[in-house]
């Protein structure tokens, strides 16, 4: 079960942001009877490139928008921004688990792995979902590969950034990621409704 969650959450994030090649992602990896159903949507249409660029911390125009392969219980979109000095990227993904318990187990496992790797706690985010945290790199307010994880009921949303390690502080990336998730929740309110509250 642990391997299932790692594949379902970590693999799509890493593959799509750093070595995105949709031909290499196999639907078979993510097929499981544990997935509730495919009631998701085209993330690139719901969160278009110009809007994501405007909400991102990079302050750069959009260069290219690439949808992730639609998988059962998964949708995502990869955004490349224009820059002569770095390769700023944003990736938004959504996993739908069969239950809030399974979503929480995946979240807790990813969080634990990050703590084990960096020896510190991630930045907890209150007021956003049933649980949310922002994970950066080894230096507390710097991050090149950073990600906001949010779970609400059985839905697991991530916003991942790559680029501008020294120029944009992690706190600015965290705040921008929170705004992206809030905008997604405005457009798809059912994603942000918790059964816990």
KEZA-656268 format. One line per 8 residues: number of its first residue (from 1); their letters; for each residue x, y, z of N, C-alpha, C, O. Coordinates in nm, 4 decimals, padded with zeros to 6 digits. Example, Ala and Ser with C-alpha at 12.3 -4.5 7.8 and 13.67 -1.06 7.14 Angstrom:
2
1 = as = 01.3190/-00.5690/00.7800/01.2300/-00.4500/00.7800/01.3200/-00.3300/00.7800/01.4236/-00.3319/00.8465  01.2850/-00.2250/00.7080/01.3670/-00.1060/00.7140/01.2900/00.0030/00.7870/01.3409/00.1138/00.8039
//
This chain:
197
1 = xxxxxxxx = 00.0825/-00.1186/00.0000/00.0000/00.0000/00.0000/00.0872/00.1253/00.0000/00.0536/00.2244/-00.0649  00.1995/00.1213/00.0728/00.2892/00.2350/00.0767/00.3433/00.2694/-00.0604/00.3518/00.3869/-00.0962  00.3799/00.1688/-00.1371/00.4310/00.1909/-00.2715/00.3237/00.2500/-00.3610/00.3536/00.3338/-00.4461  00.2006/00.2081/-00.3436/00.0885/00.2610/-00.4217/00.0787/00.4126/-00.4047/00.0677/00.4855/-00.5032  00.0829/00.4609/-00.2780/00.0706/00.6037/-00.2537/00.1894/00.6803/-00.3108/00.1727/00.7886/-00.3670  00.3076/00.6248/-00.2966/00.4244/00.6933/-00.3513/00.4131/00.7094/-00.5015/00.4441/00.8156/-00.5554  00.3689/00.6045/-00.5694/00.3522/00.6123/-00.7150/00.2423/00.7107/-00.7514/00.2578/00.7891/-00.8451  00.1327/00.7075/-00.6792/00.0180/00.7904/-00.7122/00.0448/00.9378/-00.6897/-00.0074/01.0216/-00.7632
9 = xxxxxxxx = 00.1247/00.9713/-00.5899/00.1482/01.1116/-00.5571/00.2837/01.1608/-00.6064/00.2904/01.2593/-00.6799  00.3895/01.0951/-00.5678/00.5231/01.1463/-00.5960/00.5630/01.1315/-00.7422/00.6178/01.2253/-00.8001  00.5377/01.0190/-00.8017/00.5834/00.9944/-00.9378/00.5244/01.0910/-01.0389/00.6002/01.1452/-01.1193  00.3925/01.1162/-01.0400/00.3411/01.2117/-01.1378/00.3978/01.3510/-01.1181/00.4213/01.4227/-01.2154  00.4202/01.3907/-00.9920/00.4762/01.5235/-00.9667/00.6157/01.5359/-01.0241/00.6457/01.6306/-01.0966  00.7008/01.4404/-00.9916/00.8394/01.4476/-01.0367/00.8518/01.4335/-01.1878/00.9248/01.5091/-01.2520  00.7817/01.3384/-01.2434/00.7907/01.3164/-01.3871/00.7394/01.4353/-01.4664/00.8012/01.4758/-01.5649  00.6276/01.4911/-01.4243/00.5672/01.5962/-01.5034/00.6412/01.7280/-01.4919/00.6407/01.8066/-01.5867
17 = xxxxxxxx = 00.7047/01.7546/-01.3790/00.7725/01.8821/-01.3630/00.9154/01.8795/-01.4158/00.9585/01.9747/-01.4809  00.9889/01.7735/-01.3894/01.1310/01.7748/-01.4201/01.1689/01.7029/-01.5479/01.2638/01.7435/-01.6149  01.1001/01.6013/-01.5822/01.1345/01.5301/-01.7046/01.0074/01.4925/-01.7779/00.9872/01.3776/-01.8171  00.9238/01.5904/-01.7951/00.7916/01.5653/-01.8511/00.8030/01.5045/-01.9906/00.8609/01.5625/-02.0824  00.7471/01.3891/-02.0017/00.7342/01.3231/-02.1308/00.6117/01.2360/-02.1220/00.6161/01.1264/-02.0663  00.5019/01.2847/-02.1772/00.3765/01.2144/-02.1558/00.3751/01.0754/-02.2151/00.2912/00.9935/-02.1775  00.4659/01.0465/-02.3071/00.4713/00.9119/-02.3630/00.5289/00.8108/-02.2652/00.5093/00.6904/-02.2820  00.6001/00.8586/-02.1627/00.6624/00.7677/-02.0664/00.5714/00.7343/-01.9490/00.5970/00.6391/-01.8753
25 = xxxxxxxx = 00.4657/00.8124/-01.9317/00.3759/00.7866/-01.8196/00.2771/00.6798/-01.8617/00.2089/00.6941/-01.9632  00.2694/00.5765/-01.7866/00.1826/00.4649/-01.8223/00.0572/00.4651/-01.7379/00.0629/00.4752/-01.6153  -00.0547/00.4539/-01.8038/-00.1816/00.4467/-01.7313/-00.1842/00.3268/-01.6385/-00.2528/00.3292/-01.5363  -00.1113/00.2229/-01.6723/-00.1149/00.1015/-01.5921/-00.0563/00.1225/-01.4535/-00.0970/00.0552/-01.3588  00.0375/00.2134/-01.4398/00.0989/00.2382/-01.3096/-00.0052/00.2863/-01.2101/-00.0003/00.2509/-01.0923  -00.1000/00.3675/-01.2576/-00.1926/00.4330/-01.1680/-00.3286/00.3646/-01.1612/-00.4146/00.4082/-01.0846  -00.3506/00.2602/-01.2378/-00.4794/00.1919/-01.2334/-00.4911/00.1140/-01.1031/-00.3998/00.0418/-01.0632  -00.6043/00.1304/-01.0390/-00.6255/00.0604/-00.9129/-00.7728/00.0586/-00.8800/-00.8461/00.1512/-00.9146
33 = xxxxxxxx = -00.8159/-00.0452/-00.8142/-00.9543/-00.0511/-00.7699/-00.9784/00.0453/-00.6544/-01.0932/00.0673/-00.6159  -00.8707/00.1043/-00.5975/-00.8859/00.1961/-00.4863/-00.9309/00.3347/-00.5314/-00.9790/00.4133/-00.4498  -00.9161/00.3657/-00.6599/-00.9573/00.4959/-00.7102/-01.1093/00.5018/-00.7135/-01.1750/00.4075/-00.7576  -01.1642/00.6123/-00.6668/-01.3090/00.6259/-00.6570/-01.3749/00.6219/-00.7946/-01.4487/00.5281/-00.8249  -01.3498/00.7209/-00.8768/-01.4014/00.7255/-01.0131/-01.3371/00.8444/-01.0822/-01.2761/00.9295/-01.0174  -01.3509/00.8500/-01.2124/-01.2933/00.9617/-01.2861/-01.3987/01.0700/-01.3022/-01.4689/01.0752/-01.4032  -01.4091/01.1555/-01.2028/-01.5045/01.2660/-01.2089/-01.4292/01.3978/-01.2221/-01.4830/01.5041/-01.1911  -01.3057/01.3906/-01.2678/-01.2220/01.5084/-01.2718/-01.2384/01.5836/-01.4038/-01.3370/01.5632/-01.4747
41 = xxxxxxxx = -01.1454/01.6681/-01.4365/-01.1617/01.7637/-01.5453/-01.0264/01.7912/-01.6099/-00.9237/01.7400/-01.5654  -01.0275/01.8717/-01.7139/-00.9046/01.9136/-01.7809/-00.8474/02.0321/-01.7029/-00.8993/02.1434/-01.7117  -00.7410/02.0081/-01.6270/-00.6834/02.1111/-01.5413/-00.6383/02.2339/-01.6211/-00.6535/02.3468/-01.5746  -00.5831/02.2124/-01.7405/-00.5332/02.3251/-01.8207/-00.6464/02.4170/-01.8661/-00.6247/02.5364/-01.8871  -00.7669/02.3623/-01.8814/-00.8822/02.4457/-01.9187/-00.9367/02.5214/-01.7987/-00.9743/02.6381/-01.8091  -00.9404/02.4538/-01.6850/-00.9922/02.5174/-01.5639/-00.8942/02.6221/-01.5119/-00.9355/02.7281/-01.4649  -00.7650/02.5927/-01.5203/-00.6614/02.6861/-01.4760/-00.5729/02.7206/-01.5973/-00.4656/02.6625/-01.6136  -00.6172/02.8143/-01.6819/-00.5422/02.8462/-01.8043/-00.4067/02.9115/-01.7757/-00.3847/02.9689/-01.6690
49 = xxxxxxxx = -00.3181/02.9013/-01.8723/-00.1803/02.9456/-01.8559/-00.1627/03.0899/-01.8141/-00.0839/03.1181/-01.7238  -00.2340/03.1830/-01.8774/-00.2180/03.3242/-01.8425/-00.2594/03.3509/-01.6973/-00.1972/03.4311/-01.6276  -00.3638/03.2834/-01.6538/-00.4104/03.3006/-01.5166/-00.3091/03.2451/-01.4170/-00.2794/03.3092/-01.3162  -00.2559/03.1260/-01.4451/-00.1558/03.0659/-01.3561/-00.0290/03.1511/-01.3539/00.0303/03.1708/-01.2478  00.0132/03.2019/-01.4698/00.1310/03.2886/-01.4745/00.1096/03.4126/-01.3891/00.2013/03.4566/-01.3197  -00.0111/03.4699/-01.3934/-00.0415/03.5881/-01.3139/-00.0441/03.5610/-01.1639/-00.0145/03.6496/-01.0838  -00.0796/03.4385/-01.1262/-00.0831/03.4016/-00.9842/00.0512/03.3493/-00.9338/00.0747/03.3442/-00.8131  00.1383/03.3109/-01.0252/00.2658/03.2503/-00.9852/00.3589/03.3556/-00.9249/00.3374/03.4752/-00.9446
57 = xxxxxxxx = 00.4617/03.3128/-00.8518/00.5553/03.4080/-00.7920/00.6615/03.4569/-00.8902/00.7421/03.5432/-00.8553  00.6631/03.4039/-01.0111/00.7727/03.4304/-01.1036/00.7596/03.5624/-01.1789/00.8597/03.6158/-01.2269  00.6384/03.6157/-01.1902/00.6141/03.7417/-01.2611/00.6689/03.7367/-01.4032/00.7346/03.8298/-01.4497  00.6407/03.6270/-01.4700/00.6828/03.6048/-01.6086/00.5619/03.5592/-01.6897/00.4728/03.4935/-01.6359  00.5576/03.5933/-01.8195/00.4460/03.5464/-01.9027/00.4564/03.3969/-01.9318/00.5628/03.3361/-01.9211  00.3442/03.3415/-01.9682/00.3389/03.1987/-01.9988/00.4109/03.1709/-02.1309/00.4006/03.2486/-02.2258  00.4820/03.0620/-02.1356/00.5506/03.0189/-02.2576/00.4796/02.8995/-02.3198/00.4532/02.8973/-02.4400  00.4489/02.8004/-02.2369/00.3876/02.6778/-02.2879/00.3044/02.6120/-02.1788/00.3413/02.6115/-02.0614
65 = xxxxxxxx = 00.1904/02.5561/-02.2210/00.1022/02.4832/-02.1303/00.0885/02.3417/-02.1839/00.0559/02.3218/-02.3010  00.1136/02.2426/-02.0973/00.1092/02.1025/-02.1395/00.0227/02.0222/-02.0425/00.0556/02.0110/-01.9244  -00.0875/01.9666/-02.0922/-00.1695/01.8845/-02.0021/-00.1022/01.7519/-01.9712/-00.0360/01.6934/-02.0570  -00.1194/01.7049/-01.8488/-00.0774/01.5691/-01.8144/-00.1751/01.4715/-01.8780/-00.2891/01.5073/-01.9077  -00.1310/01.3501/-01.8984/-00.2226/01.2465/-01.9448/-00.3353/01.2319/-01.8438/-00.3124/01.2313/-01.7228  -00.4561/01.2203/-01.8946/-00.5706/01.1962/-01.8057/-00.5675/01.0516/-01.7604/-00.5679/00.9593/-01.8418  -00.5645/01.0336/-01.6314/-00.5638/00.9014/-01.5718/-00.6850/00.8896/-01.4809/-00.7420/00.9904/-01.4390  -00.7233/00.7701/-01.4514/-00.8364/00.7504/-01.3614/-00.8032/00.8091/-01.2247/-00.7075/00.7669/-01.1599
73 = xxxxxxxx = -00.8824/00.9062/-01.1817/-00.8594/00.9685/-01.0522/-00.7462/01.0691/-01.0488/-00.7005/01.1062/-00.9407  -00.6996/01.1145/-01.1652/-00.5878/01.2096/-01.1693/-00.6040/01.3072/-01.2847/-00.6432/01.2680/-01.3946  -00.5741/01.4339/-01.2603/-00.5603/01.5322/-01.3671/-00.4527/01.6315/-01.3248/-00.4311/01.6552/-01.2060  -00.3862/01.6887/-01.4237/-00.2805/01.7833/-01.3929/-00.2418/01.8642/-01.5147/-00.2779/01.8310/-01.6276  -00.1679/01.9709/-01.4902/-00.1215/02.0574/-01.5987/00.0151/02.1149/-01.5624/00.0415/02.1502/-01.4475  00.1003/02.1232/-01.6632/00.2375/02.1735/-01.6481/00.2479/02.3062/-01.7233/00.2046/02.3172/-01.8380  00.3057/02.4064/-01.6574/00.3168/02.5405/-01.7136/00.4634/02.5819/-01.7168/00.5295/02.5839/-01.6130  00.5148/02.6150/-01.8350/00.6490/02.6723/-01.8495/00.6328/02.8221/-01.8696/00.5477/02.8669/-01.9465
81 = xxxxxxxx = 00.7161/02.8995/-01.7991/00.7097/03.0447/-01.8119/00.8334/03.0960/-01.8858/00.9390/03.0327/-01.8845  00.8180/03.2114/-01.9498/00.9276/03.2682/-02.0281/01.0327/03.3291/-01.9363/01.0007/03.3996/-01.8406  01.1580/03.3005/-01.9672/01.2688/03.3570/-01.8909/01.3986/03.3298/-01.9642/01.4174/03.2225/-02.0215  01.4889/03.4283/-01.9620/01.6204/03.4111/-02.0225/01.7228/03.3587/-01.9228/01.8305/03.3149/-01.9633  01.6919/03.3622/-01.7930/01.7916/03.3295/-01.6919/01.7636/03.2014/-01.6146/01.8507/03.1545/-01.5413  01.6474/03.1448/-01.6283/01.6136/03.0228/-01.5565/01.4996/02.9547/-01.6315/01.4578/03.0023/-01.7370  01.4506/02.8474/-01.5797/01.3395/02.7753/-01.6420/01.2255/02.7633/-01.5418/01.1985/02.6541/-01.4919  01.1578/02.8752/-01.5116/01.0510/02.8688/-01.4117/00.9340/02.7827/-01.4600/00.8895/02.7928/-01.5744
89 = xxxxxxxx = 00.8861/02.6983/-01.3694/00.7787/02.6052/-01.4024/00.6792/02.5964/-01.2866/00.7142/02.6113/-01.1696  00.5547/02.5715/-01.3243/00.4481/02.5468/-01.2269/00.3794/02.4179/-01.2693/00.3615/02.3926/-01.3885  00.3418/02.3384/-01.1734/00.2647/02.2176/-01.2028/00.1522/02.2075/-01.1008/00.1757/02.2148/-00.9802  00.0294/02.1906/-01.1504/-00.0875/02.1732/-01.0631/-00.1427/02.0346/-01.0889/-00.1621/01.9949/-01.2038  -00.1678/01.9608/-00.9817/-00.2250/01.8273/-00.9993/-00.3331/01.8016/-00.8950/-00.3370/01.8640/-00.7889  -00.4198/01.7082/-00.9292/-00.5283/01.6677/-00.8415/-00.5419/01.5170/-00.8477/-00.5566/01.4588/-00.9552  -00.5369/01.4545/-00.7310/-00.5639/01.3109/-00.7173/-00.6941/01.2946/-00.6421/-00.7180/01.3626/-00.5423  -00.7784/01.2044/-00.6900/-00.9015/01.1712/-00.6199/-00.8902/01.0284/-00.5681/-00.8832/00.9331/-00.6457
97 = xxxxxxxx = -00.8885/01.0153/-00.4351/-00.8813/00.8846/-00.3718/-01.0217/00.8323/-00.3469/-01.1194/00.9055/-00.3628  -01.0320/00.7069/-00.3083/-01.1633/00.6482/-00.2826/-01.2197/00.6916/-00.1478/-01.3396/00.6778/-00.1236  -01.1339/00.7442/-00.0592/-01.1815/00.7889/00.0717/-01.0886/00.8957/00.1269/-00.9748/00.9107/00.0823  -01.1395/00.9695/00.2252/-01.0556/01.0698/00.2910/-00.9424/01.0030/00.3678/-00.8344/01.0605/00.3810  -00.9656/00.8823/00.4187/-00.8617/00.8096/00.4910/-00.7423/00.7801/00.3995/-00.6272/00.7982/00.4392  -00.7704/00.7347/00.2779/-00.6612/00.7051/00.1845/-00.5880/00.8314/00.1422/-00.4657/00.8303/00.1284  -00.6614/00.9406/00.1213/-00.5961/01.0676/00.0884/-00.5047/01.1102/00.2023/-00.3928/01.1557/00.1785  -00.5514/01.0960/00.3255/-00.4723/01.1352/00.4424/-00.3485/01.0462/00.4583/-00.2412/01.0951/00.4936
105 = xxxxxxxx = -00.3632/00.9174/00.4327/-00.2482/00.8269/00.4416/-00.1406/00.8670/00.3406/-00.0220/00.8673/00.3734  -00.1809/00.9004/00.2193/-00.0843/00.9451/00.1186/-00.0164/01.0740/00.1591/00.1051/01.0879/00.1443  -00.0935/01.1683/00.2099/-00.0402/01.2967/00.2564/00.0596/01.2747/00.3704/00.1701/01.3288/00.3681  00.0199/01.1948/00.4699/00.1062/01.1704/00.5859/00.2362/01.1008/00.5454/00.3425/01.1304/00.6000  00.2274/01.0094/00.4508/00.3474/00.9387/00.4074/00.4435/01.0323/00.3336/00.5643/01.0294/00.3575  00.3898/01.1146/00.2445/00.4752/01.2081/00.1709/00.5391/01.3080/00.2671/00.6568/01.3416/00.2534  00.4609/01.3553/00.3645/00.5113/01.4489/00.4651/00.6220/01.3848/00.5485/00.7252/01.4475/00.5728  00.6018/01.2618/00.5921/00.7024/01.1901/00.6714/00.8324/01.1706/00.5924/00.9414/01.1901/00.6460
113 = xxxxxxxx = 00.8205/01.1326/00.4662/00.9397/01.1154/00.3825/01.0178/01.2456/00.3703/01.1409/01.2452/00.3719  00.9457/01.3577/00.3579/01.0121/01.4876/00.3469/01.0844/01.5203/00.4781/01.1987/01.5658/00.4757  01.0191/01.4977/00.5916/01.0808/01.5230/00.7224/01.2050/01.4360/00.7396/01.3078/01.4835/00.7880  01.1963/01.3101/00.7007/01.3122/01.2204/00.7102/01.4271/01.2700/00.6229/01.5435/01.2568/00.6607  01.3959/01.3263/00.5079/01.5001/01.3738/00.4160/01.5675/01.5011/00.4658/01.6898/01.5132/00.4593  01.4883/01.5963/00.5156/01.5424/01.7277/00.5506/01.5610/01.7496/00.7003/01.6232/01.8485/00.7390  01.5101/01.6621/00.7859/01.5310/01.6738/00.9286/01.4615/01.7920/00.9936/01.5046/01.8396/01.0987  01.3554/01.8392/00.9326/01.2776/01.9478/00.9922/01.1327/01.9349/00.9468/01.1009/01.8561/00.8578
121 = xxxxxxxx = 01.0463/02.0128/01.0090/00.9047/02.0090/00.9769/00.8753/02.0968/00.8548/00.9381/02.2013/00.8380  00.7815/02.0561/00.7703/00.7399/02.1455/00.6626/00.6601/02.2621/00.7193/00.6215/02.2609/00.8361  00.6359/02.3611/00.6374/00.5605/02.4791/00.6774/00.4116/02.4453/00.6736/00.3531/02.4337/00.5658  00.3503/02.4294/00.7907/00.2076/02.3970/00.7974/00.1258/02.5182/00.7545/00.1578/02.6315/00.7904  00.0208/02.4939/00.6782/-00.0662/02.6006/00.6290/-00.2037/02.5798/00.6907/-00.2671/02.4766/00.6691  -00.2497/02.6781/00.7676/-00.3807/02.6665/00.8316/-00.4864/02.7362/00.7467/-00.4561/02.8261/00.6683  -00.6104/02.6928/00.7638/-00.7210/02.7565/00.6936/-00.7343/02.7171/00.5480/-00.8064/02.7823/00.4725  -00.6662/02.6121/00.5079/-00.6720/02.5664/00.3694/-00.6845/02.4146/00.3706/-00.5845/02.3444/00.3856
129 = xxxxxxxx = -00.8048/02.3640/00.3552/-00.8255/02.2206/00.3506/-00.8259/02.1550/00.4875/-00.8184/02.2219/00.5906  -00.8350/02.0221/00.4862/-00.8305/01.9442/00.6094/-00.6879/01.9386/00.6634/-00.6666/01.9306/00.7844  -00.5908/01.9430/00.5730/-00.4492/01.9491/00.6095/-00.3746/02.0073/00.4912/-00.4068/01.9779/00.3760  -00.2748/02.0900/00.5195/-00.1956/02.1506/00.4122/-00.0573/02.1836/00.4662/-00.0418/02.2259/00.5807  00.0426/02.1635/00.3813/00.1786/02.2030/00.4178/00.2573/02.2360/00.2917/00.2286/02.1872/00.1825  00.3569/02.3201/00.3112/00.4450/02.3621/00.2023/00.5823/02.3036/00.2288/00.6381/02.3209/00.3371  00.6367/02.2342/00.1296/00.7663/02.1677/00.1442/00.8667/02.2290/00.0476/00.8453/02.2315/-00.0736  00.9758/02.2780/00.1034/01.0806/02.3372/00.0210/01.2018/02.2465/00.0120/01.1899/02.1246/-00.0002
137 = xxxxxxxx = 01.3187/02.3086/00.0181/01.4448/02.2349/00.0119/01.5167/02.2455/00.1461/01.4552/02.2812/00.2466  01.6452/02.2152/00.1484/01.7205/02.2094/00.2736/01.7277/02.3445/00.3445/01.7148/02.3503/00.4668  01.7480/02.4528/00.2702/01.7542/02.5856/00.3314/01.6118/02.6357/00.3538/01.5322/02.6367/00.2598  01.5779/02.6771/00.4753/01.4393/02.7074/00.5096/01.3658/02.8070/00.4197/01.2496/02.7814/00.3881  01.4240/02.9169/00.3768/01.3464/03.0105/00.2943/01.3935/03.0155/00.1496/01.3745/03.1153/00.0801  01.4551/02.9063/00.1055/01.4934/02.8960/-00.0355/01.4422/02.7638/-00.0889/01.4457/02.6618/-00.0201  01.3952/02.7669/-00.2110/01.3548/02.6401/-00.2710/01.3556/02.6507/-00.4221/01.3092/02.7489/-00.4799  01.4081/02.5498/-00.4830/01.4031/02.5366/-00.6276/01.2902/02.4411/-00.6636/01.2112/02.4678/-00.7542
145 = xxxxxxxx = 01.2837/02.3313/-00.5927/01.1758/02.2331/-00.6097/01.0902/02.2402/-00.4843/01.1254/02.1815/-00.3819  00.9796/02.3104/-00.4910/00.8940/02.3221/-00.3736/00.7503/02.2909/-00.4116/00.7080/02.3084/-00.5259  00.6763/02.2437/-00.3106/00.5406/02.1987/-00.3398/00.4473/02.2239/-00.2219/00.4833/02.2028/-00.1061  00.3270/02.2694/-00.2544/00.2200/02.2828/-00.1563/00.1303/02.1612/-00.1705/00.0830/02.1302/-00.2798  00.1069/02.0920/-00.0589/00.0183/01.9749/-00.0553/-00.1071/02.0144/00.0225/-00.0974/02.0714/00.1312  -00.2242/01.9843/-00.0326/-00.3505/02.0147/00.0343/-00.4447/01.8962/00.0171/-00.4639/01.8465/-00.0939  -00.5036/01.8513/00.1282/-00.6081/01.7498/00.1167/-00.7383/01.8054/00.1729/-00.7404/01.8738/00.2752  -00.8456/01.7740/00.1035/-00.9812/01.8016/00.1492/-01.0615/01.6772/00.1165/-01.0786/01.6414/00.0000
153 = xxxxxxxx = -01.1098/01.6129/00.2190/-01.1846/01.4892/00.2039/-01.0996/01.3906/00.1226/-00.9890/01.3577/00.1652  -01.1467/01.3431/00.0089/-01.0705/01.2456/-00.0699/-00.9863/01.3105/-00.1803/-00.9216/01.2401/-00.2578  -00.9865/01.4446/-00.1879/-00.9136/01.5160/-00.2926/-00.7784/01.5657/-00.2423/-00.7679/01.6231/-00.1339  -00.6750/01.5423/-00.3234/-00.5371/01.5779/-00.2889/-00.4830/01.6677/-00.3995/-00.4590/01.6224/-00.5114  -00.4642/01.7950/-00.3672/-00.4159/01.8932/-00.4646/-00.2707/01.9272/-00.4336/-00.2330/01.9430/-00.3175  -00.1897/01.9381/-00.5386/-00.0531/01.9866/-00.5214/-00.0260/02.0995/-00.6208/-00.0745/02.0984/-00.7339  00.0519/02.1957/-00.5754/00.1050/02.3011/-00.6627/00.2556/02.2973/-00.6441/00.3068/02.3178/-00.5340  00.3256/02.2708/-00.7534/00.4703/02.2537/-00.7460/00.5392/02.3606/-00.8301/00.4927/02.3966/-00.9382
161 = xxxxxxxx = 00.6519/02.4109/-00.7773/00.7331/02.5105/-00.8478/00.8732/02.4572/-00.8718/00.9256/02.3765/-00.7950  00.9319/02.5045/-00.9799/01.0737/02.4806/-01.0054/01.1313/02.6105/-01.0610/01.0722/02.6748/-01.1477  01.2486/02.6475/-01.0087/01.3170/02.7660/-01.0602/01.3321/02.8772/-00.9577/01.2588/02.8846/-00.8591  01.4305/02.9643/-00.9842/01.4578/03.0837/-00.9050/01.4828/03.0520/-00.7576/01.4173/03.1071/-00.6692  01.5772/02.9637/-00.7330/01.6126/02.9218/-00.5973/01.6539/03.0399/-00.5101/01.6037/03.0544/-00.3986  01.7455/03.1254/-00.5595/01.7985/03.2369/-00.4810/01.7166/03.3647/-00.4933/01.7174/03.4473/-00.4020  01.6463/03.3822/-00.6043/01.5832/03.5115/-00.6319/01.4448/03.5280/-00.5718/01.4040/03.6401/-00.5413  01.3718/03.4187/-00.5542/01.2361/03.4282/-00.4995/01.2291/03.3439/-00.3728/01.2496/03.2226/-00.3781
169 = xxxxxxxx = 01.2002/03.4069/-00.2583/01.1982/03.3303/-00.1329/01.0861/03.2263/-00.1308/00.9834/03.2420/-00.1968  01.1079/03.1215/-00.0547/01.0093/03.0145/-00.0428/00.8763/03.0681/00.0098/00.7701/03.0195/-00.0293  00.8813/03.1670/00.0976/00.7571/03.2225/00.1526/00.6708/03.2851/00.0431/00.5482/03.2743/00.0478  00.7321/03.3494/-00.0542/00.6564/03.4068/-00.1659/00.5974/03.2961/-00.2533/00.4849/03.3081/-00.3018  00.6728/03.1893/-00.2729/00.6226/03.0754/-00.3500/00.5077/03.0077/-00.2762/00.4089/02.9678/-00.3378  00.5204/02.9949/-00.1445/00.4133/02.9351/-00.0647/00.2848/03.0159/-00.0770/00.1780/02.9595/-00.1010  00.2945/03.1477/-00.0607/00.1758/03.2325/-00.0678/00.1112/03.2284/-00.2055/-00.0113/03.2278/-00.2169  00.1929/03.2256/-00.3094/00.1389/03.2165/-00.4457/00.0692/03.0823/-00.4671/-00.0358/03.0767/-00.5311
177 = xxxxxxxx = 00.1263/02.9753/-00.4145/00.0646/02.8426/-00.4283/-00.0702/02.8384/-00.3558/-00.1659/02.7793/-00.4058  -00.0773/02.9001/-00.2396/-00.2037/02.9070/-00.1658/-00.3091/02.9783/-00.2499/-00.4241/02.9347/-00.2558  -00.2700/03.0878/-00.3148/-00.3644/03.1618/-00.3993/-00.4098/03.0802/-00.5196/-00.5248/03.0911/-00.5620  -00.3212/02.9991/-00.5745/-00.3592/02.9125/-00.6869/-00.4624/02.8097/-00.6410/-00.5614/02.7859/-00.7102  -00.4398/02.7493/-00.5254/-00.5361/02.6508/-00.4742/-00.6700/02.7180/-00.4452/-00.7750/02.6620/-00.4767  -00.6678/02.8354/-00.3864/-00.7928/02.9064/-00.3590/-00.8683/02.9376/-00.4879/-00.9908/02.9261/-00.4927  -00.7967/02.9763/-00.5907/-00.8618/03.0031/-00.7195/-00.9224/02.8750/-00.7773/-01.0330/02.8776/-00.8314  -00.8508/02.7639/-00.7662/-00.9051/02.6356/-00.8115/-01.0321/02.6020/-00.7334/-01.1296/02.5549/-00.7919
185 = xxxxxxxx = -01.0324/02.6254/-00.6034/-01.1502/02.5986/-00.5204/-01.2671/02.6907/-00.5563/-01.3830/02.6504/-00.5468  -01.2369/02.8139/-00.5976/-01.3441/02.9037/-00.6440/-01.4109/02.8478/-00.7691/-01.5327/02.8558/-00.7847  -01.3306/02.7920/-00.8567/-01.3829/02.7399/-00.9830/-01.4491/02.6031/-00.9674/-01.5456/02.5716/-01.0370  -01.3970/02.5234/-00.8766/-01.4508/02.3888/-00.8499/-01.4770/02.3769/-00.6999/-01.4003/02.3121/-00.6287  -01.5840/02.4384/-00.6515/-01.6077/02.4452/-00.5056/-01.6141/02.3099/-00.4364/-01.5779/02.2996/-00.3192  -01.6587/02.2071/-00.5050/-01.6689/02.0754/-00.4397/-01.5331/02.0226/-00.3951/-01.5265/01.9391/-00.3049  -01.4246/02.0696/-00.4565/-01.2914/02.0252/-00.4159/-01.2532/02.0773/-00.2783/-01.1743/02.0143/-00.2079  -01.3074/02.1897/-00.2401/-01.2702/02.2527/-00.1128/-01.3665/02.2291/00.0001/-01.3475/02.2823/00.1094
193 = xxxxx = -01.4707/02.1497/-00.0235/-01.5696/02.1229/00.0813/-01.5291/02.0012/00.1624/-01.5220/01.8899/00.1104  -01.5033/02.0229/00.2869/-01.4628/01.9140/00.3752/-01.5839/01.8531/00.4430/-01.6768/01.9239/00.4818  -01.5823/01.7229/00.4568/-01.6863/01.6553/00.5351/-01.6514/01.6570/00.6834/-01.7327/01.6181/00.7673  -01.5299/01.7022/00.7158/-01.4871/01.7053/00.8549/-01.5414/01.8265/00.9293/-01.5528/01.8253/01.0519  -01.5751/01.9319/00.8534/-01.6196/02.0554/00.9207/-01.7701/02.0609/00.9363/-01.8229/02.1579/00.9907
//
